[in-house]
Structures are given as C-alpha cells and as structure tokens.
Amino acid sequence: MGLYTSWMKNPNIAHTQTDIGLWPQTVGGSIMAYCNTHNLDPDIHQDMQDIVHQFSVGANLNWTWNPAKGCRSAGRAATLLDELAGGAQNGECGWLAWALYTLLIAPPPYGFGKNVDPHKVKTYSGRIGGNNNGVADDRHNEGEGFISTHPHAFHYLQPNTFNLNSNALDLFRWGDHVVVKYNQRFYDPSYDAFYNNLYDMALYNVARMTIEDVNPQNKKLGVKMIWRVRANGSANDRWFRQIQPSELGGYPANSQVVGPFNTAPGAPQVQAPAAPQVPANRRRNCLARAFFCCWPW
C-alpha cells in the first residue's frame, strides 16, 4: 500500500518493515531526506520556500501536467508520495498541493508533524472583489478563472496564452489553481512560488466568460469564447479571446488564447476569397470591342 497511503488511512497503525524500507526511494522519502539533512523547518519562511522547491527537483518528481487526472484529497496525494522518486508521474495542481499538505502533517521523519487544517488547501478561481477591482474580499465572489504569468514551462506545462503586450507566448489561462496556506502565506508547488495574498497568483482575474456561436446559422463552425478580465486593483475591463482554427498558423504553437485587448474583441471570421480581378488592359480591350460591335454603322 505504501507508507503515506497507509498512514493517511489510519495514523495509529504501525508501518510494515517493507514500507519503511522502501520509503527512502519514494517521492516523499526523497524530499524528506533533503529536508531532514538540512534541518528545514516550515515555520521559517526561507525554509518553507526550499521545501516547496523540492517538488520541482527532477530527482524527486518527474511531473507532467495532466488536467484530466485530478486530486481533491490528501488520501489520493499520499499515493504520489509513495511512488518511486524520479519516475514519470502526471496529474494536475491538486496533487502537488495536497502532497505538500501531507508532508506538513505526517509524523517525523516522514513529514514535519505540523497541525494543519485540511481547509488550508485553497482553490483559487479568479475571485472578483465586491468593488469589482479584481481583489478577493470576504464576500468571496467567484470569478471564472484567471490568467497568470507563465514565461516558460513549469512541470512540462507550456504557456497557452499569447500576450499582445509582450508579443510572446508567456501567459496561462487557469480555470482554478490549488495552493497551501501556511503561516499566513500561500505556497504553490506547481509554480515553485509563494503569495502573500491568494489573488497575487493572478495577473488578470476573469470577471465574466461568454461563449457564442461563431456563426449562428452554421453551428459546425464552432464557438468563440471571450473573457472579460480585470487586473488586481484595477476597475478597467480588458479582454482575452479564444484563438480560432483559422488563426493557428499566425500564433506560436500551444497558443489557445490571445489578449489582452482594450476593447471587446470579436472572433475573426474566415473571409471568402475576393473575386478575381481582370487586368486593366483586358478591360480596355473588352470595352473597345463592345463599343465597335454595338455601334449602329
């Protein structure tokens, strides 16, 4: 079953010698071996940053983003910690956040033995504040995702949003994202980062998403998606939109979304080819023939 998996099912049951023997070779064992050797304490902010960084070390975790493989509990994330270190694993951000939480609460030397409430594993979905300035407040009005800076691949996850401001593929559109709150900060093992506020992970918060037919008379042409967004602290609307299939050759590979626009964009339409133009000399000859053939001599 594995050391972390069995511990999460029943912390009072003693581990088998097999589980203990295999532990140093697992993802959890590899991370904790480093942390124990360096006497890292998650209560110290700099140490916690180093702990979070261990999820990005290839020798510990060869992680590939897979949005179809979700994780919403420490019990599932425990199976990741029991995997052999360096092996190829895949899933979405919830796995890494819940695995960090599991290491925080697991008893030493397998974890840090901290008392952390599971509600401290936070899911952010681009909340918009009560004054619509993009900053989450106590009312927790849910947004419909957010757009973050994403200058390069993280855990093999490539950026997916072309940035008109920088003329580069360096943003990512999220539906939501999972992090761990500890000692008043939010730690993100997916981005190897921390945030003082939950909304700091967002460059733009999505206030509204609209989905419309590209052509209501021809639904086979698909849909266009537009996101109305607001930067943190700003009441000004900006817009992003989905890239249409006809545009794929005009943007870098992996581009799915483009923006920000200053005004609400419309999805581009595929224009019919222009009618062929008759060269000017042929037009003159045709007019001459028509004149002489039709003149009443």
C-alpha positions as CSV (number, residue, x, y, z in Angstrom):
1,M,0.0,0.0,0.0
2,G,2.8,2.4,0.8
3,L,3.8,4.3,3.9
4,Y,2.0,7.6,3.3
5,T,-1.1,5.9,2.0
6,S,-1.4,3.6,5.0
7,W,-0.7,6.4,7.4
8,M,-3.4,8.6,5.9
9,K,-5.9,5.7,6.2
10,N,-5.1,5.1,9.8
11,P,-2.3,7.0,11.6
12,N,-2.4,4.6,14.6
13,I,-1.4,1.5,12.7
14,A,2.4,0.7,12.7
15,H,4.0,0.6,9.3
16,T,5.4,-2.6,7.9
17,Q,9.1,-3.0,7.6
18,T,8.6,-3.2,3.8
19,D,7.0,0.3,3.8
20,I,9.8,1.7,6.0
21,G,12.5,0.1,3.9
22,L,11.1,1.4,0.6
23,W,10.5,4.9,2.0
24,P,13.9,6.5,1.2
25,Q,13.4,5.6,-2.5
26,T,9.9,7.2,-2.8
27,V,9.0,10.8,-3.7
28,G,8.1,11.6,-0.1
29,G,11.3,9.9,1.1
30,S,13.5,11.7,-1.3
31,I,12.0,15.1,-0.4
32,M,12.2,14.5,3.3
33,A,15.7,13.1,3.1
34,Y,16.8,16.5,1.8
35,C,14.7,18.4,4.3
36,N,15.9,16.3,7.3
37,T,19.5,16.6,6.2
38,H,19.3,20.4,6.0
39,N,17.1,20.7,9.2
40,L,14.4,22.6,7.3
41,D,11.6,24.0,9.4
42,P,8.4,25.0,7.6
43,D,7.8,27.6,10.3
44,I,10.7,29.5,8.8
45,H,9.7,31.2,5.6
46,Q,13.0,30.7,3.8
47,D,13.0,27.0,4.7
48,M,9.4,26.6,3.5
49,Q,10.5,28.1,0.2
50,D,13.2,25.4,0.0
51,I,10.7,22.7,0.9
52,V,8.3,23.8,-1.9
53,H,11.3,23.9,-4.3
54,Q,11.9,20.2,-3.7
55,F,8.7,19.5,-5.7
56,S,10.4,21.0,-8.8
57,V,13.6,18.9,-8.4
58,G,13.8,16.3,-11.2
59,A,15.4,13.7,-9.0
60,N,12.4,13.8,-6.7
61,L,9.5,14.3,-9.0
62,N,9.3,13.9,-12.8
63,W,5.9,15.5,-13.1
64,T,3.9,16.2,-16.2
65,W,0.7,18.3,-16.2
66,N,-2.4,16.3,-17.0
67,P,-5.7,18.2,-16.4
68,A,-7.7,15.0,-16.8
69,K,-6.2,13.5,-13.7
70,G,-7.5,15.5,-10.7
71,C,-6.8,15.2,-7.0
72,R,-9.0,16.7,-4.2
73,S,-7.8,14.9,-1.1
74,A,-4.7,14.1,0.9
75,G,-5.5,10.4,0.6
76,R,-5.0,10.5,-3.1
77,A,-1.9,12.7,-2.9
78,A,-0.4,10.1,-0.5
79,T,-0.2,7.7,-3.4
80,L,2.0,10.2,-5.2
81,L,4.4,10.4,-2.2
82,D,4.6,6.6,-2.2
83,E,5.7,6.5,-5.9
84,L,9.4,5.8,-6.6
85,A,11.3,9.1,-6.8
86,G,12.3,10.2,-10.3
87,G,9.6,8.2,-12.0
88,A,7.2,9.7,-14.5
89,Q,4.0,10.9,-12.8
90,N,1.3,13.1,-14.1
91,G,-1.8,15.0,-12.9
92,E,-3.0,18.5,-12.1
93,C,-2.0,21.0,-9.5
94,G,-4.2,19.5,-6.7
95,W,-1.8,16.5,-6.5
96,L,1.2,18.7,-5.6
97,A,-0.7,20.9,-3.2
98,W,-2.2,18.0,-1.3
99,A,1.2,16.2,-1.3
100,L,2.8,19.3,0.3
101,Y,0.0,19.3,2.9
102,T,0.5,15.6,3.6
103,L,4.2,16.2,4.2
104,L,3.4,19.0,6.6
105,I,1.2,16.9,8.8
106,A,3.0,13.5,8.6
107,P,5.0,12.5,11.7
108,P,8.8,12.9,11.7
109,P,11.0,11.7,10.0
110,Y,8.4,11.1,7.2
111,G,7.0,14.6,7.5
112,F,7.1,17.7,9.7
113,G,4.4,16.8,12.2
114,K,2.6,20.1,12.0
115,N,-1.0,20.6,12.9
116,V,-2.5,22.0,9.6
117,D,-6.2,22.0,8.9
118,P,-7.2,20.5,5.5
119,H,-9.2,23.6,4.8
120,K,-5.8,25.4,4.4
121,V,-5.5,23.7,1.0
122,K,-7.0,26.5,-1.1
123,T,-8.5,26.5,-4.5
124,Y,-8.4,29.9,-6.3
125,S,-10.7,30.6,-9.3
126,G,-10.1,34.3,-10.0
127,R,-12.4,35.8,-7.4
128,I,-13.6,39.3,-8.0
129,G,-13.9,41.6,-5.0
130,G,-17.1,43.4,-4.0
131,N,-16.0,46.6,-5.7
132,N,-15.1,44.6,-8.9
133,N,-11.4,45.6,-8.7
134,G,-10.2,42.0,-9.1
135,V,-9.1,41.7,-5.5
136,A,-10.8,39.0,-3.4
137,D,-12.6,40.1,-0.3
138,D,-14.6,38.5,2.5
139,R,-17.6,38.1,0.2
140,H,-15.6,35.7,-2.0
141,N,-17.5,36.4,-5.2
142,E,-16.2,33.7,-7.5
143,G,-14.7,34.5,-10.8
144,E,-14.5,32.2,-13.8
145,G,-10.8,31.6,-13.8
146,F,-7.7,33.8,-14.1
147,I,-4.7,34.4,-16.2
148,S,-1.2,34.2,-14.7
149,T,2.3,35.0,-15.9
150,H,3.9,31.8,-17.3
151,P,7.2,32.7,-19.0
152,H,8.3,29.1,-19.5
153,A,7.2,25.5,-19.0
154,F,6.5,24.5,-15.3
155,H,6.5,20.7,-14.8
156,Y,6.4,20.4,-18.6
157,L,3.2,22.6,-18.7
158,Q,3.7,25.1,-21.6
159,P,2.1,28.5,-21.6
160,N,-1.2,28.7,-23.5
161,T,-2.0,32.4,-23.9
162,F,-0.3,34.7,-26.4
163,N,0.4,38.1,-24.7
164,L,-0.2,41.1,-27.0
165,N,1.6,43.3,-24.5
166,S,4.9,41.4,-24.7
167,N,4.3,39.8,-28.2
168,A,5.2,36.5,-26.6
169,L,3.6,33.2,-25.5
170,D,4.1,33.8,-21.8
171,L,0.7,33.6,-20.1
172,F,-1.5,30.8,-18.9
173,R,-5.3,30.7,-18.5
174,W,-6.5,28.7,-15.5
175,G,-10.0,27.6,-14.5
176,D,-8.7,27.3,-11.0
177,H,-5.5,26.5,-9.1
178,V,-4.7,24.8,-5.8
179,V,-2.1,26.0,-3.2
180,V,-1.5,25.5,0.6
181,K,-1.9,28.3,3.2
182,Y,0.7,28.1,5.9
183,N,1.7,30.8,8.4
184,Q,-0.3,33.4,6.6
185,R,1.3,32.8,3.2
186,F,0.2,30.7,0.2
187,Y,2.7,28.2,-1.1
188,D,2.5,26.9,-4.6
189,P,4.5,23.7,-5.5
190,S,3.2,23.9,-9.1
191,Y,4.9,27.2,-9.8
192,D,7.6,26.9,-7.1
193,A,6.3,30.1,-5.6
194,F,4.5,31.8,-2.7
195,Y,2.0,34.5,-2.5
196,N,1.2,37.0,0.3
197,N,-2.4,37.1,-0.9
198,L,-4.3,34.3,-2.7
199,Y,-5.1,36.7,-5.6
200,D,-1.5,37.5,-6.1
201,M,-1.1,34.5,-8.4
202,A,-3.4,36.2,-10.9
203,L,-2.2,38.8,-13.4
204,Y,-5.9,39.1,-14.6
205,N,-9.0,37.8,-12.9
206,V,-11.8,36.7,-15.1
207,A,-15.0,38.6,-14.3
208,R,-17.1,37.0,-17.0
209,M,-16.8,34.4,-19.7
210,T,-19.0,34.3,-22.7
211,I,-19.5,31.5,-25.2
212,E,-21.2,32.3,-28.5
213,D,-21.5,30.6,-31.9
214,V,-19.1,31.8,-34.5
215,N,-22.0,31.8,-36.9
216,P,-25.5,31.1,-35.5
217,Q,-26.6,29.9,-39.0
218,N,-23.7,27.4,-39.2
219,K,-23.0,25.8,-35.8
220,K,-20.4,23.5,-37.4
221,L,-18.0,26.4,-37.4
222,G,-17.8,26.1,-33.6
223,V,-17.9,28.7,-30.8
224,K,-16.0,31.8,-29.8
225,M,-15.0,32.3,-26.2
226,I,-14.3,35.8,-24.7
227,W,-13.1,36.5,-21.2
228,R,-13.7,39.9,-19.6
229,V,-10.9,40.4,-17.1
230,R,-9.6,42.9,-14.5
231,A,-6.1,43.3,-13.2
232,N,-5.6,43.3,-9.5
233,G,-6.5,46.7,-8.1
234,S,-8.0,47.9,-11.5
235,A,-11.6,48.7,-12.3
236,N,-10.8,48.8,-16.1
237,D,-12.0,46.0,-18.3
238,R,-9.6,44.1,-20.6
239,W,-10.5,41.2,-22.8
240,F,-8.9,37.9,-23.9
241,R,-10.4,35.6,-26.6
242,Q,-10.0,32.1,-27.8
243,I,-7.9,31.6,-31.0
244,Q,-9.9,30.3,-33.9
245,P,-8.7,27.3,-36.0
246,S,-8.2,29.6,-39.0
247,E,-5.6,31.6,-37.0
248,L,-3.5,28.7,-35.7
249,G,-0.7,29.4,-38.2
250,G,-0.4,33.0,-37.0
251,Y,0.5,32.3,-33.4
252,P,3.2,30.2,-31.7
253,A,2.5,26.5,-31.0
254,N,0.4,25.9,-27.9
255,S,-1.4,29.2,-28.3
256,Q,-5.1,28.8,-27.3
257,V,-6.0,32.3,-26.1
258,V,-4.8,35.7,-27.1
259,G,-5.0,39.1,-25.3
260,P,-5.3,41.5,-23.6
261,F,-7.5,43.7,-25.8
262,N,-8.5,47.2,-24.8
263,T,-12.0,46.8,-26.3
264,A,-14.2,43.8,-26.5
265,P,-12.8,41.6,-29.4
266,G,-14.8,39.6,-31.9
267,A,-13.6,36.3,-33.1
268,P,-12.2,36.7,-36.7
269,Q,-14.3,35.3,-39.5
270,V,-12.9,33.3,-42.4
271,Q,-13.4,35.6,-45.3
272,A,-14.5,34.4,-48.7
273,P,-11.8,34.8,-51.4
274,A,-12.1,38.0,-53.3
275,A,-13.4,37.8,-56.9
276,P,-10.6,37.6,-59.4
277,Q,-9.7,41.0,-60.9
278,V,-9.5,41.4,-64.7
279,P,-6.2,43.1,-65.7
280,A,-6.7,46.8,-66.8
281,N,-5.5,46.2,-70.4
282,R,-8.1,43.4,-70.8
283,R,-10.8,45.6,-69.5
284,R,-9.9,48.3,-72.1
285,N,-9.9,45.8,-75.0
286,C,-13.3,44.4,-73.9
287,L,-14.8,47.9,-73.8
288,A,-13.4,48.7,-77.2
289,R,-14.9,45.5,-78.8
290,A,-18.2,46.2,-77.2
291,F,-18.3,49.7,-78.5
292,F,-17.5,48.9,-82.1
293,C,-19.6,45.7,-82.2
294,C,-22.7,47.6,-80.9
295,W,-22.3,50.9,-82.8
296,P,-25.0,51.3,-85.5
297,W,-22.9,52.0,-88.7
